[in-house]
């Protein structure tokens, strides 16, 4: 994507508590958009990025609003683990969950260390439920 997309919710002042914002990072466009639609349907505001570089730009622009970074682990260039480390360093308020279709053994074979991060295996049976466990239920206006 050329531009970071904010989907759902509103930025209107006085509308109650701020909405919970999730940044979805996945190089697979179909997976990314399916995740975005699912979380938007559950009432979360969702930003998306196709990779680590794009996600970091998004965090520089919107990081103060982001409650959760939900990132694929294995992507071209940098990994979701590397993104998670950057997020924890610069935006420590944001939770990070790594998600992958690979087994932990396959992730290890790629030389990626996921220690210290919650790792969830794709497909996730109840993705909105898992997100709610991490950051709380969506705040619907």
Secondary structure as GFF3:
##gff-version 3
##sequence-region A 1 141
A	DSSP	beta_strand	21	25	.	.	.	ID=ss1
A	DSSP	alpha_helix	29	41	.	.	.	ID=ss2
A	DSSP	beta_strand	45	49	.	.	.	ID=ss3
A	DSSP	alpha_helix	52	62	.	.	.	ID=ss4
A	DSSP	beta_strand	66	72	.	.	.	ID=ss5
A	DSSP	alpha_helix	80	90	.	.	.	ID=ss6
A	DSSP	beta_strand	95	100	.	.	.	ID=ss7
A	DSSP	alpha_helix	104	109	.	.	.	ID=ss8
A	DSSP	beta_strand	118	121	.	.	.	ID=ss9
A	DSSP	alpha_helix	127	135	.	.	.	ID=ss10
###
